[in-house]
Amino acid sequence: MPSLPIIDLTEAPAEVARQIQQAGQAYGFFYLVGHGVDEALARRLEALSHQFFALPEAIKVRFAMARGGRAWRGWFPLGGELTSGRPDWKEGLYLGTELSGDDPRVQAGLPMHGPNLLPDDDLLPGFRATVFAYLDQVTQLGQRVMAAVARSLGLRDDHFAREITADPLILFRIFLYPSRPVPEGVPAEHGVGEHTDYGLITLLRQDDVGGLQVRTSSGWIEAGPLPGAFLCNVGDMLDRMTGGRYRSVPHRVLLNHSGRDRLSMPLFFDPSFDARIVPLAPPAEDDRERRWDRESVHTFQGTYGDYLLTKVGRVFPGLRAEVLADDLGPA
């Protein structure tokens, strides 16, 4: 049984806010049940995602991230994403809010905004429609959770929706962690190395294989699957805005030795790209010593887009040089 708190969103709003506050401060992670996301929809997306990853690489490369340009969408192969300079042993599909080419944000070349790279129905029937239906439901869940966070801070329920997430940046990932050994010469030590998430909250749907761990003051603990639940965690920007009252906690994914491929679907519910991140309270402590990278989220100044572009440039350095060099400057 998972040791992290379990919060039922069907309880009274004041009670939900109280429990989220306690969990956000103590762990930075908690499970959500009673969330209203269609279980059949989630299972359908899981099945279709396995079908996508089972496609030959010669087909998947048609949807490679390099083809997504500044929208930062598409597929990457095993070992194609880095954490702290080391390759993660996973492959994945980067997705987000669907925007057409004539959207003003796309016309302006705003990074992280654009169309998704997905197979059409002739290749993988129903995949596109299922992705978009799931994105819509989990995005609505993100707004509900942030309303409860606002309530827990003594703010109006719509504080974040008005100030920070009027146009939230929705970054959705589908990851496959293969159950096969890392080849000799590939310096991957984890499915994903130790890290924190960048934005407000992450809403994770994971299958029953497990492998996610959260760092606590007493060591690493398992954040395994809870059937039908989302695992929610605090990101760097919520940590910064609350002065560390809500904690962005390091976590990692172990190499998968289960004998079955592991599927993970995190949705990052983040501030608007151009939202300026202003603290609601001064930091309670210097957080450098408890972070693996010795970087404080409380020293950052600027918009969320500024913060995000710096981070993703480290995750995909090759794509950074090709696509986002003008935004990021020299490496």
C-alpha positions as CSV (number, residue, x, y, z in Angstrom):
1,M,0.0,0.0,0.0
2,P,1.4,3.4,-0.9
3,S,2.8,5.4,2.1
4,L,2.0,8.8,0.6
5,P,-1.2,10.6,1.6
6,I,-4.4,9.8,-0.4
7,I,-6.8,12.7,-0.9
8,D,-10.4,12.2,-2.0
9,L,-11.6,15.2,-4.1
10,T,-15.2,14.5,-3.4
11,E,-14.8,15.5,0.2
12,A,-15.8,19.0,1.4
13,P,-13.7,21.8,-0.3
14,A,-12.3,23.0,3.0
15,E,-11.2,19.5,4.0
16,V,-9.6,18.9,0.6
17,A,-7.7,22.2,0.9
18,R,-6.5,21.2,4.4
19,Q,-5.3,17.8,3.3
20,I,-3.5,19.1,0.2
21,Q,-1.7,21.7,2.3
22,Q,-0.5,19.1,4.8
23,A,0.6,16.7,2.0
24,G,2.3,19.5,0.0
25,Q,4.3,20.7,3.0
26,A,5.2,17.3,4.4
27,Y,5.9,15.3,1.2
28,G,5.4,17.4,-1.9
29,F,3.5,14.3,-3.2
30,F,0.0,12.9,-2.7
31,Y,-2.5,10.6,-4.5
32,L,-5.8,11.9,-5.8
33,V,-9.0,9.8,-5.9
34,G,-12.5,10.9,-6.7
35,H,-11.0,13.1,-9.4
36,G,-13.6,12.5,-12.1
37,V,-11.3,11.5,-15.0
38,D,-12.9,8.8,-17.0
39,E,-11.1,5.5,-16.2
40,A,-12.1,3.9,-19.5
41,L,-10.6,6.8,-21.3
42,A,-7.3,6.5,-19.4
43,R,-7.2,2.7,-20.0
44,R,-7.9,3.2,-23.7
45,L,-5.0,5.8,-23.9
46,E,-2.7,3.3,-22.2
47,A,-3.5,0.6,-24.7
48,L,-3.1,2.9,-27.7
49,S,0.2,4.2,-26.3
50,H,1.6,0.7,-26.0
51,Q,0.6,0.2,-29.7
52,F,2.4,3.4,-30.6
53,F,5.7,2.4,-28.9
54,A,5.4,-1.1,-30.5
55,L,5.6,0.5,-34.0
56,P,8.9,0.0,-35.9
57,E,11.4,2.8,-35.3
58,A,11.3,3.7,-39.0
59,I,7.7,4.7,-38.5
60,K,8.1,6.4,-35.2
61,V,10.8,8.6,-36.5
62,R,8.2,10.3,-38.7
63,F,7.1,11.9,-35.5
64,A,10.5,12.8,-34.2
65,M,10.8,15.9,-32.0
66,A,13.2,17.5,-34.5
67,R,10.1,17.7,-36.9
68,G,8.1,19.5,-34.2
69,G,10.4,22.6,-34.3
70,R,9.7,25.2,-31.7
71,A,6.6,23.5,-30.5
72,W,8.8,20.9,-28.8
73,R,6.5,18.1,-29.6
74,G,7.1,14.6,-30.9
75,W,8.8,11.3,-30.2
76,F,12.3,10.6,-28.9
77,P,14.1,7.2,-28.8
78,L,15.6,5.3,-25.9
79,G,18.3,7.4,-24.2
80,G,17.3,10.5,-26.1
81,E,16.5,12.6,-23.0
82,L,19.1,13.6,-20.4
83,T,18.8,14.2,-16.7
84,S,21.9,15.8,-15.1
85,G,23.9,15.0,-18.2
86,R,23.1,11.3,-18.3
87,P,20.7,9.6,-20.6
88,D,17.4,8.3,-19.2
89,W,16.5,4.7,-20.1
90,K,13.1,5.4,-21.6
91,E,11.5,6.5,-24.8
92,G,8.7,9.0,-25.0
93,L,6.2,11.2,-26.8
94,Y,6.0,14.9,-26.0
95,L,2.6,16.4,-26.4
96,G,0.6,19.5,-25.3
97,T,-2.3,21.7,-26.0
98,E,-3.2,21.4,-29.7
99,L,-2.7,24.7,-31.6
100,S,-3.2,25.3,-35.3
101,G,-0.6,27.0,-37.4
102,D,-2.7,30.2,-37.6
103,D,-2.9,30.6,-33.8
104,P,-1.3,34.0,-32.9
105,R,1.1,32.3,-30.5
106,V,2.3,29.9,-33.2
107,Q,2.5,32.7,-35.7
108,A,4.7,34.6,-33.3
109,G,7.0,31.6,-32.9
110,L,6.4,31.2,-29.2
111,P,8.3,28.2,-28.0
112,M,6.3,25.2,-26.6
113,H,3.2,26.2,-28.6
114,G,2.0,24.5,-31.7
115,P,0.4,21.3,-33.2
116,N,1.1,17.9,-31.9
117,L,2.9,15.2,-33.9
118,L,0.6,12.2,-33.8
119,P,-0.3,9.3,-36.0
120,D,-3.5,9.7,-38.0
121,D,-6.3,7.1,-37.8
122,D,-5.0,5.3,-40.9
123,L,-1.9,4.3,-38.8
124,L,-3.3,4.1,-35.2
125,P,-7.1,4.5,-35.2
126,G,-8.4,6.6,-32.3
127,F,-5.1,7.7,-30.9
128,R,-5.3,11.4,-31.7
129,A,-8.9,11.7,-30.4
130,T,-8.1,9.8,-27.3
131,V,-5.1,12.0,-26.5
132,F,-7.0,15.2,-26.9
133,A,-10.0,13.9,-24.8
134,Y,-7.6,12.9,-22.0
135,L,-5.7,16.2,-22.2
136,D,-9.0,18.1,-21.7
137,Q,-10.1,16.1,-18.7
138,V,-6.8,16.2,-16.9
139,T,-6.3,19.9,-17.6
140,Q,-9.7,20.5,-15.9
141,L,-8.4,18.4,-13.0
142,G,-5.3,20.6,-12.8
143,Q,-7.5,23.7,-12.4
144,R,-9.5,22.0,-9.6
145,V,-6.4,21.1,-7.7
146,M,-4.9,24.7,-8.0
147,A,-8.2,26.1,-6.8
148,A,-7.8,23.9,-3.7
149,V,-4.2,25.1,-3.3
150,A,-5.4,28.7,-3.5
151,R,-8.0,28.0,-0.8
152,S,-5.3,26.4,1.4
153,L,-3.3,29.6,1.2
154,G,-6.2,31.8,2.1
155,L,-6.6,33.1,-1.4
156,R,-9.7,33.2,-3.7
157,D,-10.3,29.9,-5.4
158,D,-9.7,31.5,-8.8
159,H,-6.5,33.3,-7.8
160,F,-4.2,31.1,-9.9
161,A,-6.7,30.9,-12.7
162,R,-6.8,34.7,-12.9
163,E,-3.1,35.4,-12.3
164,I,-1.0,32.4,-13.4
165,T,-3.0,29.8,-15.3
166,A,-5.5,31.9,-17.4
167,D,-3.7,30.2,-20.4
168,P,-1.8,27.4,-18.7
169,L,1.1,25.7,-20.4
170,I,0.1,22.1,-20.6
171,L,2.9,19.7,-21.3
172,F,1.9,16.1,-21.5
173,R,4.3,13.2,-21.8
174,I,3.8,9.5,-22.5
175,F,6.9,7.5,-21.4
176,L,7.8,3.8,-22.0
177,Y,10.4,2.3,-19.7
178,P,11.5,-0.9,-21.3
179,S,12.2,-4.1,-19.3
180,R,15.5,-4.9,-21.0
181,P,19.1,-4.3,-20.0
182,V,20.9,-1.0,-20.8
183,P,23.4,-1.8,-23.6
184,E,27.1,-1.7,-22.9
185,G,28.5,1.7,-23.4
186,V,25.2,3.6,-22.7
187,P,25.8,5.4,-19.4
188,A,22.1,5.2,-18.2
189,E,21.8,4.5,-14.5
190,H,18.0,5.2,-14.1
191,G,14.8,5.2,-16.0
192,V,14.9,8.9,-15.0
193,G,17.6,10.4,-12.8
194,E,16.9,12.5,-9.7
195,H,15.1,15.7,-10.6
196,T,12.3,18.1,-9.7
197,D,9.5,19.2,-12.0
198,Y,9.6,22.7,-13.3
199,G,6.1,24.1,-13.0
200,L,3.1,24.2,-10.6
201,I,1.8,20.6,-10.3
202,T,2.3,17.3,-12.1
203,L,-0.6,14.9,-12.5
204,L,0.7,11.4,-13.1
205,R,-1.1,8.3,-14.3
206,Q,1.1,5.3,-14.0
207,D,0.5,1.6,-14.7
208,D,0.9,-1.2,-12.2
209,V,4.6,-1.9,-12.8
210,G,6.0,0.7,-10.4
211,G,9.5,2.1,-10.1
212,L,9.0,5.8,-9.1
213,Q,10.7,6.9,-5.9
214,V,10.5,10.1,-3.8
215,R,13.3,11.4,-1.7
216,T,12.4,12.2,1.9
217,S,14.4,13.2,5.0
218,S,14.7,9.5,5.9
219,G,15.7,8.3,2.4
220,W,14.0,7.2,-0.8
221,I,10.4,5.8,-0.5
222,E,8.3,4.1,-3.2
223,A,5.6,6.1,-4.9
224,G,4.0,3.1,-6.5
225,P,0.8,2.8,-8.4
226,L,-2.6,3.1,-6.7
227,P,-5.4,1.8,-9.1
228,G,-7.5,4.5,-10.6
229,A,-5.6,7.3,-8.8
230,F,-3.4,10.2,-10.0
231,L,-0.2,10.9,-8.2
232,C,0.2,14.7,-7.8
233,N,3.4,16.5,-7.0
234,V,4.5,20.1,-6.4
235,G,6.7,21.7,-9.0
236,D,9.5,24.4,-8.7
237,M,7.2,27.4,-9.4
238,L,4.7,26.5,-6.7
239,D,7.6,26.0,-4.3
240,R,8.9,29.4,-5.2
241,M,5.6,31.2,-5.0
242,T,4.8,29.8,-1.6
243,G,8.2,30.5,-0.2
244,G,8.8,26.7,0.2
245,R,5.6,26.0,2.1
246,Y,4.7,23.7,-0.7
247,R,7.8,21.6,-1.5
248,S,9.2,20.6,-4.9
249,V,10.7,17.3,-3.9
250,P,13.4,15.3,-5.9
251,H,12.2,12.0,-7.3
252,R,13.6,9.4,-9.8
253,V,12.6,6.3,-11.7
254,L,14.6,3.1,-11.3
255,L,15.6,0.9,-14.2
256,N,12.8,-1.5,-15.0
257,H,13.6,-5.1,-14.3
258,S,10.0,-6.3,-13.9
259,G,9.8,-8.3,-17.1
260,R,7.1,-6.0,-18.5
261,D,7.4,-2.5,-20.1
262,R,6.3,0.3,-17.8
263,L,4.0,3.1,-19.1
264,S,3.9,6.5,-17.4
265,M,1.8,9.5,-18.4
266,P,2.6,12.7,-16.5
267,L,0.7,15.9,-17.3
268,F,2.6,19.0,-16.2
269,F,0.1,21.8,-15.3
270,D,2.2,24.9,-15.5
271,P,1.9,28.7,-15.5
272,S,1.2,30.6,-18.6
273,F,4.4,30.9,-20.6
274,D,4.6,34.6,-20.1
275,A,3.5,34.6,-16.5
276,R,5.9,36.5,-14.2
277,I,6.5,34.3,-11.2
278,V,6.2,36.6,-8.1
279,P,6.5,35.0,-4.6
280,L,3.4,35.1,-2.4
281,A,5.8,34.8,0.6
282,P,9.5,35.1,1.2
283,P,11.5,31.8,1.3
284,A,11.5,30.1,4.7
285,E,15.0,28.6,4.0
286,D,17.8,28.4,1.5
287,D,16.9,25.2,-0.4
288,R,20.2,24.6,-2.1
289,E,21.4,22.1,0.4
290,R,18.5,19.8,-0.1
291,R,18.6,19.9,-3.9
292,W,20.9,17.5,-5.9
293,D,21.8,20.4,-8.3
294,R,22.6,22.9,-5.6
295,E,20.4,25.5,-7.4
296,S,17.7,27.4,-5.5
297,V,14.3,27.9,-7.1
298,H,14.0,31.0,-4.9
299,T,16.7,33.0,-6.7
300,F,15.0,32.8,-10.1
301,Q,13.7,36.1,-11.6
302,G,11.6,36.3,-14.7
303,T,8.7,34.6,-16.6
304,Y,7.9,30.9,-16.5
305,G,9.0,30.7,-20.1
306,D,12.5,32.0,-19.1
307,Y,12.8,29.3,-16.5
308,L,11.4,26.5,-18.6
309,L,13.6,27.2,-21.7
310,T,16.7,27.0,-19.6
311,K,15.7,23.7,-18.1
312,V,14.6,22.0,-21.4
313,G,17.8,23.1,-23.1
314,R,19.7,20.8,-20.7
315,V,17.3,17.9,-21.2
316,F,17.7,17.9,-25.1
317,P,21.0,19.7,-25.8
318,G,21.0,18.6,-29.5
319,L,17.5,19.9,-30.1
320,R,18.3,23.0,-28.1
321,A,21.0,23.9,-30.5
322,E,18.8,23.2,-33.6
323,V,15.6,24.8,-32.5
324,L,15.8,27.2,-29.5
325,A,19.3,28.7,-29.8
326,D,17.9,32.2,-30.4
327,D,15.8,32.1,-27.3
328,L,18.4,30.5,-25.0
329,G,21.7,32.1,-26.2
330,P,25.0,30.2,-26.0
331,A,25.1,26.9,-24.3
